[in-house]
Amino acid sequence: MKILYGIQGTGNGHISRSREVLKCLCKQAEVDILVSGIHHEVDLGYETKYKLDGLGFMFGKKGGIDYWKSVRCMSPYKLLSDIHSLPVDKYDLVISDFEPVTAWAAKIKRKPYVCISHQAALLSSRVPRPKGKNRFQQFVMEWYAPGSSLIGLHFKEYDDFIFTPIIREEIRNTDVTNNGHYTVYLPSYDERYVIEILKKIDVPWEIFSKHYKGEPFKEENVTVCRVDNESFVKSLASCEGLLCNAGFETPAETLYLGKKLMVIPMKRQYEQECNAEALKGLGIAVVNEIDSRFSESLAEWVNSSYIYHADYKDHIPQIVEKIFEYHELGTS
């Protein structure tokens, strides 16, 4: 069987997750890989046959997405051209990890395809959502990488097509310690803004900034580093707790490692608002934004001892089996 595997390259989560699935999938099929978007720091570890611009977004520095910069970087004509020129006819099956070019190419050309992603889980009505459901953003999520054969991933198995998170091998195999520091990963905030707030809480902080590209530096009790996968994993495995946006993979890895967790959902980012609601249900500390009351909430979290212990099993063989089941159903 020949498979085309499309991966959303905006952020590190899709890359990390797909790498784990590919380890199992490549043993059973011939797989070509497409990555769209370039804003990630994790190495996929596999040869990429197609590298496209796709339809991604740019992180801002004030807690949200820089929509204006994202729009300026988009090329609708290039996106449509990529969709129509992608040779999906050469493949028996297309898999999309929230990647729009492969999903739309397969849909338009009526090729069997499977969508596997955290976003797929959010299409279930059983998944926690904030009050006042955002119908427009829900529509965008359904439209972005459409599919009917879904494999969703979430913090809990909220529905029959949803699995718990895929934890990458390097996290499963890392030595877990506690050196007393707190790790920070807030890609939608400028590190200078965050430093001034963290200095008020007298514990060691290690910030990993998407915006900073220089050598690590220390300012009082705060250390700032550029995003580097190996350094980040080391910091996460040895920290007391993690402060991050309400994404999916990083909070899931934190829960798996048995660390304290506080999340700040990115502004006007519906997926993260949904994640925040799910994490609240697990007892995780959630703050909506960094405002005048944030230092108080942060100090309260630092002084707390609550940890949600997540025993996430390795279910990749079952996921790959489900992928082949969907293919058999689609071709029968």
Phi and psi restraints in degrees (value plus and minus 20) as a CYANA .aco file:
   2 LYS   PHI    -131.5   -91.5
   2 LYS   PSI     106.5   146.5
   3 ILE   PHI    -142.1  -102.1
   3 ILE   PSI     120.2   160.2
   4 LEU   PHI    -125.6   -85.6
   4 LEU   PSI     103.3   143.3
   5 TYR   PHI    -133.6   -93.6
   5 TYR   PSI      91.9   131.9
   6 GLY   PHI    -117.9   -77.9
   6 GLY   PSI     112.3   152.3
   7 ILE   PHI    -146.3  -106.3
   7 ILE   PSI     111.0   151.0
   8 GLN   PHI     -93.7   -53.7
   8 GLN   PSI      99.2   139.2
   9 GLY   PHI    -115.6   -75.6
   9 GLY   PSI     -11.9    28.1
  10 THR   PHI    -106.4   -66.4
  10 THR   PSI      87.4   127.4
  11 GLY   PHI      75.0   115.0
  11 GLY   PSI     146.7   186.7
  12 ASN   PHI    -112.9   -72.9
  12 ASN   PSI     -39.6     0.4
  13 GLY   PHI     -82.6   -42.6
  13 GLY   PSI     -65.6   -25.6
  14 HIS   PHI     -83.4   -43.4
  14 HIS   PSI     -59.5   -19.5
  15 ILE   PHI     -84.7   -44.7
  15 ILE   PSI     -68.9   -28.9
  16 SER   PHI     -80.8   -40.8
  16 SER   PSI     -65.4   -25.4
  17 ARG   PHI     -85.1   -45.1
  17 ARG   PSI     -66.3   -26.3
  18 SER   PHI     -84.3   -44.3
  18 SER   PSI     -56.0   -16.0
  19 ARG   PHI     -78.6   -38.6
  19 ARG   PSI     -60.0   -20.0
  20 GLU   PHI     -89.2   -49.2
  20 GLU   PSI     -60.6   -20.6
  21 VAL   PHI     -86.1   -46.1
  21 VAL   PSI     -60.1   -20.1
  22 LEU   PHI     -83.6   -43.6
  22 LEU   PSI     -51.6   -11.6
  23 LYS   PHI     -77.8   -37.8
  23 LYS   PSI     -58.0   -18.0
  24 CYS   PHI    -106.4   -66.4
  24 CYS   PSI     -60.7   -20.7
  25 LEU   PHI     -86.4   -46.4
  25 LEU   PSI     -58.6   -18.6
  26 CYS   PHI     -88.9   -48.9
  26 CYS   PSI     -35.6     4.4
  27 LYS   PHI     -97.5   -57.5
  27 LYS   PSI     -36.4     3.6
  28 GLN   PHI    -138.6   -98.6
  28 GLN   PSI     -28.0    12.0
  29 ALA   PHI    -175.9  -135.9
  29 ALA   PSI     144.2   184.2
  30 GLU   PHI    -107.6   -67.6
  30 GLU   PSI     103.4   143.4
  31 VAL   PHI    -143.9  -103.9
  31 VAL   PSI     106.9   146.9
  32 ASP   PHI    -122.8   -82.8
  32 ASP   PSI     125.5   165.5
  33 ILE   PHI    -137.9   -97.9
  33 ILE   PSI     115.9   155.9
  34 LEU   PHI    -139.6   -99.6
  34 LEU   PSI     111.4   151.4
  35 VAL   PHI    -143.7  -103.7
  35 VAL   PSI     107.3   147.3
  36 SER   PHI    -136.1   -96.1
  36 SER   PSI     113.0   153.0
  37 GLY   PHI      75.4   115.4
  37 GLY   PSI     130.3   170.3
  38 ILE   PHI    -147.7  -107.7
  38 ILE   PSI     -12.5    27.5
  39 HIS   PHI    -111.8   -71.8
  39 HIS   PSI      45.9    85.9
  40 HIS   PHI    -164.3  -124.3
  40 HIS   PSI     137.2   177.2
  41 GLU   PHI    -134.6   -94.6
  41 GLU   PSI     -31.4     8.6
  42 VAL   PHI    -105.8   -65.8
  42 VAL   PSI     113.8   153.8
  43 ASP   PHI    -100.4   -60.4
  43 ASP   PSI     108.6   148.6
  44 LEU   PHI     -85.4   -45.4
  44 LEU   PSI     -57.4   -17.4
  45 GLY   PHI      65.9   105.9
  45 GLY   PSI     -14.4    25.6
  46 TYR   PHI    -152.8  -112.8
  46 TYR   PSI     131.5   171.5
  47 GLU   PHI     -84.4   -44.4
  47 GLU   PSI     113.0   153.0
  48 THR   PHI    -121.5   -81.5
  48 THR   PSI     100.6   140.6
  49 LYS   PHI    -101.0   -61.0
  49 LYS   PSI     -57.9   -17.9
  50 TYR   PHI    -142.6  -102.6
  50 TYR   PSI     105.2   145.2
  51 LYS   PHI    -140.1  -100.1
  51 LYS   PSI      94.6   134.6
  52 LEU   PHI    -145.1  -105.1
  52 LEU   PSI     143.4   183.4
  53 ASP   PHI     -91.5   -51.5
  53 ASP   PSI     -59.7   -19.7
  54 GLY   PHI      47.2    87.2
  54 GLY   PSI    -167.9  -127.9
  55 LEU   PHI    -161.1  -121.1
  55 LEU   PSI      60.7   100.7
  56 GLY   PHI    -129.7   -89.7
  56 GLY   PSI    -182.9  -142.9
  57 PHE   PHI    -161.1  -121.1
  57 PHE   PSI     143.4   183.4
  58 MET   PHI    -130.6   -90.6
  58 MET   PSI     114.6   154.6
  59 PHE   PHI     -90.4   -50.4
  59 PHE   PSI     119.4   159.4
  60 GLY   PHI    -109.8   -69.8
  60 GLY   PSI    -189.6  -149.6
  61 LYS   PHI    -141.6  -101.6
  61 LYS   PSI     -11.8    28.2
  62 LYS   PHI    -146.4  -106.4
  62 LYS   PSI       6.9    46.9
  63 GLY   PHI      81.7   121.7
  63 GLY   PSI     -16.0    24.0
  64 GLY   PHI    -165.4  -125.4
  64 GLY   PSI    -187.1  -147.1
  65 ILE   PHI    -106.2   -66.2
  65 ILE   PSI     120.3   160.3
  66 ASP   PHI    -103.6   -63.6
  66 ASP   PSI      67.9   107.9
  67 TYR   PHI     -85.8   -45.8
  67 TYR   PSI     -57.0   -17.0
  68 TRP   PHI     -84.1   -44.1
  68 TRP   PSI     -66.0   -26.0
  69 LYS   PHI     -85.7   -45.7
  69 LYS   PSI     -56.9   -16.9
  70 SER   PHI     -82.6   -42.6
  70 SER   PSI     -64.2   -24.2
  71 VAL   PHI     -84.4   -44.4
  71 VAL   PSI     -61.1   -21.1
  72 ARG   PHI     -83.4   -43.4
  72 ARG   PSI     -48.6    -8.6
  73 CYS   PHI    -105.8   -65.8
  73 CYS   PSI     -29.4    10.6
  74 MET   PHI    -100.3   -60.3
  74 MET   PSI     129.0   169.0
  75 SER   PHI    -154.2  -114.2
  75 SER   PSI      71.0   111.0
  76 PRO   PHI     -76.2   -36.2
  76 PRO   PSI     -58.0   -18.0
  77 TYR   PHI     -86.5   -46.5
  77 TYR   PSI     -60.1   -20.1
  78 LYS   PHI     -85.7   -45.7
  78 LYS   PSI     -60.7   -20.7
  79 LEU   PHI     -81.0   -41.0
  79 LEU   PSI     -67.7   -27.7
  80 LEU   PHI     -84.5   -44.5
  80 LEU   PSI     -58.7   -18.7
  81 SER   PHI     -83.1   -43.1
  81 SER   PSI     -64.0   -24.0
  82 ASP   PHI     -82.5   -42.5
  82 ASP   PSI     -60.5   -20.5
  83 ILE   PHI     -82.2   -42.2
  83 ILE   PSI     -67.0   -27.0
  84 HIS   PHI     -96.5   -56.5
  84 HIS   PSI     -44.8    -4.8
  85 SER   PHI    -114.0   -74.0
  85 SER   PSI     -32.0     8.0
  86 LEU   PHI     -84.5   -44.5
  86 LEU   PSI     104.3   144.3
  87 PRO   PHI    -102.0   -62.0
  87 PRO   PSI      44.8    84.8
  88 VAL   PHI     -87.4   -47.4
  88 VAL   PSI     -38.1     1.9
  89 ASP   PHI     -83.0   -43.0
  89 ASP   PSI     -40.6    -0.6
  90 LYS   PHI     -95.8   -55.8
  90 LYS   PSI     -28.8    11.2
  91 TYR   PHI    -135.9   -95.9
  91 TYR   PSI     129.7   169.7
  92 ASP   PHI    -100.6   -60.6
  92 ASP   PSI     -47.4    -7.4
  93 LEU   PHI    -171.3  -131.3
  93 LEU   PSI     122.8   162.8
  94 VAL   PHI    -136.3   -96.3
  94 VAL   PSI     114.0   154.0
  95 ILE   PHI    -138.8   -98.8
  95 ILE   PSI     113.7   153.7
  96 SER   PHI    -143.8  -103.8
  96 SER   PSI     102.1   142.1
  97 ASP   PHI    -117.1   -77.1
  97 ASP   PSI      59.6    99.6
  98 PHE   PHI      29.8    69.8
  98 PHE   PSI      22.2    62.2
  99 GLU   PHI    -132.4   -92.4
  99 GLU   PSI      97.7   137.7
 100 PRO   PHI     -93.2   -53.2
 100 PRO   PSI     -53.6   -13.6
 101 VAL   PHI     -85.3   -45.3
 101 VAL   PSI     -69.1   -29.1
 102 THR   PHI     -85.6   -45.6
 102 THR   PSI     -60.7   -20.7
 103 ALA   PHI     -83.5   -43.5
 103 ALA   PSI     -67.2   -27.2
 104 TRP   PHI     -92.5   -52.5
 104 TRP   PSI     -56.1   -16.1
 105 ALA   PHI     -82.4   -42.4
 105 ALA   PSI     -63.6   -23.6
 106 ALA   PHI     -87.0   -47.0
 106 ALA   PSI     -59.9   -19.9
 107 LYS   PHI     -84.3   -44.3
 107 LYS   PSI     -68.1   -28.1
 108 ILE   PHI     -85.4   -45.4
 108 ILE   PSI     -58.4   -18.4
 109 LYS   PHI    -115.0   -75.0
 109 LYS   PSI     -11.7    28.3
 110 ARG   PHI      37.2    77.2
 110 ARG   PSI      23.3    63.3
 111 LYS   PHI    -116.0   -76.0
 111 LYS   PSI     124.2   164.2
 112 PRO   PHI     -79.7   -39.7
 112 PRO   PSI     110.5   150.5
 113 TYR   PHI    -168.8  -128.8
 113 TYR   PSI     133.7   173.7
 114 VAL   PHI    -146.0  -106.0
 114 VAL   PSI     116.3   156.3
 115 CYS   PHI    -124.3   -84.3
 115 CYS   PSI     102.6   142.6
 116 ILE   PHI    -145.5  -105.5
 116 ILE   PSI      97.7   137.7
 117 SER   PHI    -193.2  -153.2
 117 SER   PSI     147.8   187.8
 118 HIS   PHI     -87.3   -47.3
 118 HIS   PSI     -57.9   -17.9
 119 GLN   PHI     -81.3   -41.3
 119 GLN   PSI     -51.3   -11.3
 120 ALA   PHI     -82.3   -42.3
 120 ALA   PSI     -54.7   -14.7
 121 ALA   PHI     -83.7   -43.7
 121 ALA   PSI     -51.1   -11.1
 122 LEU   PHI     -93.3   -53.3
 122 LEU   PSI     -24.2    15.8
 123 LEU   PHI    -102.5   -62.5
 123 LEU   PSI     -27.7    12.3
 124 SER   PHI    -103.4   -63.4
 124 SER   PSI     117.1   157.1
 125 SER   PHI     -91.5   -51.5
 125 SER   PSI     -31.1     8.9
 126 ARG   PHI    -108.1   -68.1
 126 ARG   PSI     -28.1    11.9
 127 VAL   PHI     -98.5   -58.5
 127 VAL   PSI     117.5   157.5
 128 PRO   PHI     -77.1   -37.1
 128 PRO   PSI     119.7   159.7
 129 ARG   PHI    -158.4  -118.4
 129 ARG   PSI     136.1   176.1
 130 PRO   PHI     -90.0   -50.0
 130 PRO   PSI     138.8   178.8
 131 LYS   PHI     -83.8   -43.8
 131 LYS   PSI     124.2   164.2
 132 GLY   PHI      54.4    94.4
 132 GLY   PSI      43.3    83.3
 133 LYS   PHI     -71.7   -31.7
 133 LYS   PSI     111.3   151.3
 134 ASN   PHI    -105.3   -65.3
 134 ASN   PSI      77.3   117.3
 135 ARG   PHI     -86.9   -46.9
 135 ARG   PSI     -54.4   -14.4
 136 PHE   PHI     -86.4   -46.4
 136 PHE   PSI     -67.7   -27.7
 137 GLN   PHI     -88.5   -48.5
 137 GLN   PSI     -50.3   -10.3
 138 GLN   PHI     -84.8   -44.8
 138 GLN   PSI     -60.3   -20.3
 139 PHE   PHI     -83.6   -43.6
 139 PHE   PSI     -64.0   -24.0
 140 VAL   PHI     -80.1   -40.1
 140 VAL   PSI     -60.9   -20.9
 141 MET   PHI     -83.9   -43.9
 141 MET   PSI     -59.1   -19.1
 142 GLU   PHI     -91.3   -51.3
 142 GLU   PSI     -54.1   -14.1
 143 TRP   PHI     -99.2   -59.2
 143 TRP   PSI     -53.3   -13.3
 144 TYR   PHI     -77.1   -37.1
 144 TYR   PSI     -70.8   -30.8
 145 ALA   PHI    -159.3  -119.3
 145 ALA   PSI      57.7    97.7
 146 PRO   PHI     -88.3   -48.3
 146 PRO   PSI     134.2   174.2
 147 GLY   PHI    -195.4  -155.4
 147 GLY   PSI     134.5   174.5
 148 SER   PHI    -130.9   -90.9
 148 SER   PSI     -45.5    -5.5
 149 SER   PHI    -112.6   -72.6
 149 SER   PSI      80.3   120.3
 150 LEU   PHI    -133.3   -93.3
 150 LEU   PSI     119.0   159.0
 151 ILE   PHI    -145.5  -105.5
 151 ILE   PSI      87.2   127.2
 152 GLY   PHI    -117.6   -77.6
 152 GLY   PSI     135.0   175.0
 153 LEU   PHI    -149.4  -109.4
 153 LEU   PSI     113.6   153.6
 154 HIS   PHI    -174.4  -134.4
 154 HIS   PSI     155.4   195.4
 155 PHE   PHI     -86.0   -46.0
 155 PHE   PSI     -44.8    -4.8
 156 LYS   PHI    -160.6  -120.6
 156 LYS   PSI     143.0   183.0
 157 GLU   PHI    -104.5   -64.5
 157 GLU   PSI      59.7    99.7
 158 TYR   PHI     -93.3   -53.3
 158 TYR   PSI     -40.1    -0.1
 159 ASP   PHI    -165.8  -125.8
 159 ASP   PSI     150.3   190.3
 160 ASP   PHI     -93.3   -53.3
 160 ASP   PSI     -33.3     6.7
 161 PHE   PHI    -124.4   -84.4
 161 PHE   PSI     -11.3    28.7
 162 ILE   PHI    -126.3   -86.3
 162 ILE   PSI     110.3   150.3
 163 PHE   PHI    -126.7   -86.7
 163 PHE   PSI     139.9   179.9
 164 THR   PHI     -93.5   -53.5
 164 THR   PSI     147.2   187.2
 165 PRO   PHI     -77.9   -37.9
 165 PRO   PSI     128.7   168.7
 166 ILE   PHI    -104.3   -64.3
 166 ILE   PSI      96.1   136.1
 167 ILE   PHI    -118.0   -78.0
 167 ILE   PSI     101.9   141.9
 168 ARG   PHI     -84.8   -44.8
 168 ARG   PSI     132.9   172.9
 169 GLU   PHI     -78.8   -38.8
 169 GLU   PSI     -58.8   -18.8
 170 GLU   PHI     -86.3   -46.3
 170 GLU   PSI     -47.1    -7.1
 171 ILE   PHI     -96.4   -56.4
 171 ILE   PSI     -62.0   -22.0
 172 ARG   PHI     -83.1   -43.1
 172 ARG   PSI     -53.2   -13.2
 173 ASN   PHI    -115.4   -75.4
 173 ASN   PSI     -22.4    17.6
 174 THR   PHI     -96.0   -56.0
 174 THR   PSI     131.9   171.9
 175 ASP   PHI    -102.3   -62.3
 175 ASP   PSI     101.7   141.7
 176 VAL   PHI    -112.6   -72.6
 176 VAL   PSI     102.8   142.8
 177 THR   PHI    -152.9  -112.9
 177 THR   PSI    -196.0  -156.0
 178 ASN   PHI    -161.9  -121.9
 178 ASN   PSI      82.3   122.3
 179 ASN   PHI    -111.8   -71.8
 179 ASN   PSI     -19.6    20.4
 180 GLY   PHI      70.5   110.5
 180 GLY   PSI     -27.4    12.6
 181 HIS   PHI    -107.5   -67.5
 181 HIS   PSI     146.7   186.7
 182 TYR   PHI    -136.3   -96.3
 182 TYR   PSI     110.7   150.7
 183 THR   PHI    -112.1   -72.1
 183 THR   PSI     122.7   162.7
 184 VAL   PHI    -149.1  -109.1
 184 VAL   PSI     107.9   147.9
 185 TYR   PHI    -156.7  -116.7
 185 TYR   PSI      77.5   117.5
 186 LEU   PHI    -147.2  -107.2
 186 LEU   PSI      57.6    97.6
 187 PRO   PHI     -82.6   -42.6
 187 PRO   PSI     -37.8     2.2
 188 SER   PHI    -112.1   -72.1
 188 SER   PSI     -11.3    28.7
 189 TYR   PHI    -144.5  -104.5
 189 TYR   PSI     125.1   165.1
 190 ASP   PHI     -92.3   -52.3
 190 ASP   PSI     116.7   156.7
 191 GLU   PHI     -83.8   -43.8
 191 GLU   PSI     -50.4   -10.4
 192 ARG   PHI     -83.8   -43.8
 192 ARG   PSI     -59.5   -19.5
 193 TYR   PHI     -85.5   -45.5
 193 TYR   PSI     -61.6   -21.6
 194 VAL   PHI     -91.0   -51.0
 194 VAL   PSI     -57.7   -17.7
 195 ILE   PHI     -76.1   -36.1
 195 ILE   PSI     -66.9   -26.9
 196 GLU   PHI     -82.1   -42.1
 196 GLU   PSI     -51.2   -11.2
 197 ILE   PHI     -98.6   -58.6
 197 ILE   PSI     -63.5   -23.5
 198 LEU   PHI     -87.7   -47.7
 198 LEU   PSI     -49.6    -9.6
 199 LYS   PHI     -81.3   -41.3
 199 LYS   PSI     -42.1    -2.1
 200 LYS   PHI     -95.8   -55.8
 200 LYS   PSI     -37.8     2.2
 201 ILE   PHI    -125.5   -85.5
 201 ILE   PSI      94.6   134.6
 202 ASP   PHI    -101.6   -61.6
 202 ASP   PSI      47.9    87.9
 203 VAL   PHI    -158.4  -118.4
 203 VAL   PSI     138.9   178.9
 204 PRO   PHI     -90.4   -50.4
 204 PRO   PSI     114.0   154.0
 205 TRP   PHI    -140.7  -100.7
 205 TRP   PSI     120.7   160.7
 206 GLU   PHI    -143.7  -103.7
 206 GLU   PSI      85.8   125.8
 207 ILE   PHI    -111.9   -71.9
 207 ILE   PSI     111.9   151.9
 208 PHE   PHI    -129.9   -89.9
 208 PHE   PSI      91.4   131.4
 209 SER   PHI    -128.5   -88.5
 209 SER   PSI     110.4   150.4
 210 LYS   PHI     -91.7   -51.7
 210 LYS   PSI     -43.3    -3.3
 211 HIS   PHI    -109.4   -69.4
 211 HIS   PSI     -40.4    -0.4
 212 TYR   PHI    -114.5   -74.5
 212 TYR   PSI     110.7   150.7
 213 LYS   PHI    -139.3   -99.3
 213 LYS   PSI     -16.0    24.0
 214 GLY   PHI    -110.4   -70.4
 214 GLY   PSI    -184.4  -144.4
 215 GLU   PHI     -98.1   -58.1
 215 GLU   PSI     133.4   173.4
 216 PRO   PHI     -77.5   -37.5
 216 PRO   PSI     123.0   163.0
 217 PHE   PHI    -160.7  -120.7
 217 PHE   PSI     139.2   179.2
 218 LYS   PHI    -141.9  -101.9
 218 LYS   PSI     116.3   156.3
 219 GLU   PHI    -151.3  -111.3
 219 GLU   PSI      83.5   123.5
 220 GLU   PHI      37.2    77.2
 220 GLU   PSI    -137.6   -97.6
 221 ASN   PHI    -115.2   -75.2
 221 ASN   PSI      -6.6    33.4
 222 VAL   PHI    -139.6   -99.6
 222 VAL   PSI     106.6   146.6
 223 THR   PHI    -127.6   -87.6
 223 THR   PSI     115.6   155.6
 224 VAL   PHI    -137.4   -97.4
 224 VAL   PSI     110.9   150.9
 225 CYS   PHI    -151.4  -111.4
 225 CYS   PSI     133.1   173.1
 226 ARG   PHI     -92.5   -52.5
 226 ARG   PSI     141.2   181.2
 227 VAL   PHI     -92.2   -52.2
 227 VAL   PSI      99.7   139.7
 228 ASP   PHI    -159.0  -119.0
 228 ASP   PSI     105.2   145.2
 229 ASN   PHI     -78.2   -38.2
 229 ASN   PSI     -67.4   -27.4
 230 GLU   PHI     -83.5   -43.5
 230 GLU   PSI     -64.1   -24.1
 231 SER   PHI     -86.5   -46.5
 231 SER   PSI     -58.2   -18.2
 232 PHE   PHI     -86.4   -46.4
 232 PHE   PSI     -65.0   -25.0
 233 VAL   PHI     -79.9   -39.9
 233 VAL   PSI     -61.9   -21.9
 234 LYS   PHI     -82.3   -42.3
 234 LYS   PSI     -63.3   -23.3
 235 SER   PHI     -86.5   -46.5
 235 SER   PSI     -63.4   -23.4
 236 LEU   PHI     -83.6   -43.6
 236 LEU   PSI     -62.6   -22.6
 237 ALA   PHI     -88.0   -48.0
 237 ALA   PSI     -42.4    -2.4
 238 SER   PHI    -131.6   -91.6
 238 SER   PSI     -11.3    28.7
 239 CYS   PHI    -108.8   -68.8
 239 CYS   PSI     149.8   189.8
 240 GLU   PHI    -103.0   -63.0
 240 GLU   PSI     -58.1   -18.1
 241 GLY   PHI    -184.7  -144.7
 241 GLY   PSI     149.7   189.7
 242 LEU   PHI    -144.1  -104.1
 242 LEU   PSI     114.2   154.2
 243 LEU   PHI    -129.3   -89.3
 243 LEU   PSI     101.6   141.6
 244 CYS   PHI    -174.5  -134.5
 244 CYS   PSI     153.2   193.2
 245 ASN   PHI     -90.1   -50.1
 245 ASN   PSI     148.4   188.4
 246 ALA   PHI    -109.9   -69.9
 246 ALA   PSI      34.1    74.1
 247 GLY   PHI     -94.9   -54.9
 247 GLY   PSI    -173.0  -133.0
 248 PHE   PHI    -139.5   -99.5
 248 PHE   PSI     -79.6   -39.6
 249 GLU   PHI     -81.6   -41.6
 249 GLU   PSI     -68.0   -28.0
 250 THR   PHI     -83.9   -43.9
 250 THR   PSI     -67.6   -27.6
 251 PRO   PHI     -79.6   -39.6
 251 PRO   PSI     -57.8   -17.8
 252 ALA   PHI     -83.3   -43.3
 252 ALA   PSI     -63.0   -23.0
 253 GLU   PHI     -84.5   -44.5
 253 GLU   PSI     -56.9   -16.9
 254 THR   PHI     -84.3   -44.3
 254 THR   PSI     -64.0   -24.0
 255 LEU   PHI     -83.6   -43.6
 255 LEU   PSI     -60.6   -20.6
 256 TYR   PHI     -82.3   -42.3
 256 TYR   PSI     -58.5   -18.5
 257 LEU   PHI     -98.8   -58.8
 257 LEU   PSI     -26.1    13.9
 258 GLY   PHI      54.7    94.7
 258 GLY   PSI      18.8    58.8
 259 LYS   PHI    -126.1   -86.1
 259 LYS   PSI     135.3   175.3
 260 LYS   PHI     -84.3   -44.3
 260 LYS   PSI     131.6   171.6
 261 LEU   PHI    -164.3  -124.3
 261 LEU   PSI     112.6   152.6
 262 MET   PHI    -149.0  -109.0
 262 MET   PSI     116.0   156.0
 263 VAL   PHI    -144.9  -104.9
 263 VAL   PSI     130.3   170.3
 264 ILE   PHI    -145.9  -105.9
 264 ILE   PSI      84.9   124.9
 265 PRO   PHI     -82.8   -42.8
 265 PRO   PSI     119.1   159.1
 266 MET   PHI     -81.9   -41.9
 266 MET   PSI     124.2   164.2
 267 LYS   PHI     -84.3   -44.3
 267 LYS   PSI     114.8   154.8
 268 ARG   PHI      36.2    76.2
 268 ARG   PSI      14.7    54.7
 269 GLN   PHI    -139.2   -99.2
 269 GLN   PSI      79.9   119.9
 270 TYR   PHI     -81.8   -41.8
 270 TYR   PSI     -59.2   -19.2
 271 GLU   PHI     -78.3   -38.3
 271 GLU   PSI     -63.6   -23.6
 272 GLN   PHI     -91.0   -51.0
 272 GLN   PSI     -50.8   -10.8
 273 GLU   PHI     -83.9   -43.9
 273 GLU   PSI     -60.0   -20.0
 274 CYS   PHI     -85.7   -45.7
 274 CYS   PSI     -63.2   -23.2
 275 ASN   PHI     -80.6   -40.6
 275 ASN   PSI     -60.5   -20.5
 276 ALA   PHI     -81.1   -41.1
 276 ALA   PSI     -60.5   -20.5
 277 GLU   PHI     -83.7   -43.7
 277 GLU   PSI     -61.2   -21.2
 278 ALA   PHI     -84.3   -44.3
 278 ALA   PSI     -61.9   -21.9
 279 LEU   PHI     -88.8   -48.8
 279 LEU   PSI     -54.9   -14.9
 280 LYS   PHI     -77.6   -37.6
 280 LYS   PSI     -59.1   -19.1
 281 GLY   PHI     -84.9   -44.9
 281 GLY   PSI     -39.4     0.6
 282 LEU   PHI    -114.9   -74.9
 282 LEU   PSI     -18.8    21.2
 283 GLY   PHI      67.8   107.8
 283 GLY   PSI      -9.2    30.8
 284 ILE   PHI     -97.6   -57.6
 284 ILE   PSI     123.8   163.8
 285 ALA   PHI     -90.8   -50.8
 285 ALA   PSI     107.0   147.0
 286 VAL   PHI    -148.6  -108.6
 286 VAL   PSI     108.3   148.3
 287 VAL   PHI    -142.6  -102.6
 287 VAL   PSI     122.2   162.2
 288 ASN   PHI     -98.4   -58.4
 288 ASN   PSI     -47.4    -7.4
 289 GLU   PHI    -184.6  -144.6
 289 GLU   PSI     145.2   185.2
 290 ILE   PHI    -108.9   -68.9
 290 ILE   PSI      82.5   122.5
 291 ASP   PHI    -148.9  -108.9
 291 ASP   PSI    -182.5  -142.5
 292 SER   PHI     -85.2   -45.2
 292 SER   PSI     -41.2    -1.2
 293 ARG   PHI    -117.7   -77.7
 293 ARG   PSI     -19.9    20.1
 294 PHE   PHI     -84.4   -44.4
 294 PHE   PSI     -60.5   -20.5
 295 SER   PHI     -78.2   -38.2
 295 SER   PSI     -58.2   -18.2
 296 GLU   PHI     -85.3   -45.3
 296 GLU   PSI     -65.0   -25.0
 297 SER   PHI     -84.6   -44.6
 297 SER   PSI     -58.6   -18.6
 298 LEU   PHI     -86.0   -46.0
 298 LEU   PSI     -64.0   -24.0
 299 ALA   PHI     -82.9   -42.9
 299 ALA   PSI     -59.3   -19.3
 300 GLU   PHI     -82.8   -42.8
 300 GLU   PSI     -61.5   -21.5
 301 TRP   PHI     -87.0   -47.0
 301 TRP   PSI     -63.5   -23.5
 302 VAL   PHI     -79.3   -39.3
 302 VAL   PSI     -56.6   -16.6
 303 ASN   PHI    -103.6   -63.6
 303 ASN   PSI     -26.6    13.4
 304 SER   PHI    -104.0   -64.0
 304 SER   PSI     146.5   186.5
 305 SER   PHI    -142.8  -102.8
 305 SER   PSI     -12.4    27.6
 306 TYR   PHI     -91.4   -51.4
 306 TYR   PSI     110.7   150.7
 307 ILE   PHI    -155.8  -115.8
 307 ILE   PSI     112.4   152.4
 308 TYR   PHI    -114.8   -74.8
 308 TYR   PSI      96.1   136.1
 309 HIS   PHI    -109.3   -69.3
 309 HIS   PSI      93.8   133.8
 310 ALA   PHI    -125.7   -85.7
 310 ALA   PSI      98.0   138.0
 311 ASP   PHI    -116.7   -76.7
 311 ASP   PSI      57.9    97.9
 312 TYR   PHI    -104.3   -64.3
 312 TYR   PSI      94.2   134.2
 313 LYS   PHI     -96.5   -56.5
 313 LYS   PSI     139.5   179.5
 314 ASP   PHI    -103.9   -63.9
 314 ASP   PSI      82.7   122.7
 315 HIS   PHI    -134.9   -94.9
 315 HIS   PSI       3.1    43.1
 316 ILE   PHI     -80.2   -40.2
 316 ILE   PSI     -62.2   -22.2
 317 PRO   PHI     -76.4   -36.4
 317 PRO   PSI     -58.6   -18.6
 318 GLN   PHI     -87.7   -47.7
 318 GLN   PSI     -56.4   -16.4
 319 ILE   PHI     -86.6   -46.6
 319 ILE   PSI     -64.3   -24.3
 320 VAL   PHI     -84.0   -44.0
 320 VAL   PSI     -59.3   -19.3
 321 GLU   PHI     -81.2   -41.2
 321 GLU   PSI     -60.0   -20.0
 322 LYS   PHI     -85.0   -45.0
 322 LYS   PSI     -57.5   -17.5
 323 ILE   PHI     -79.6   -39.6
 323 ILE   PSI     -66.0   -26.0
 324 PHE   PHI     -88.8   -48.8
 324 PHE   PSI     -52.0   -12.0
 325 GLU   PHI     -83.0   -43.0
 325 GLU   PSI     -65.5   -25.5
 326 TYR   PHI     -80.1   -40.1
 326 TYR   PSI     -59.4   -19.4
 327 HIS   PHI     -84.3   -44.3
 327 HIS   PSI     -62.7   -22.7
 328 GLU   PHI     -82.5   -42.5
 328 GLU   PSI     -60.6   -20.6
 329 LEU   PHI     -86.9   -46.9
 329 LEU   PSI     -56.9   -16.9
 330 GLY   PHI     -92.8   -52.8
 330 GLY   PSI     -42.4    -2.4
 331 THR   PHI    -125.3   -85.3
 331 THR   PSI     -23.9    16.1
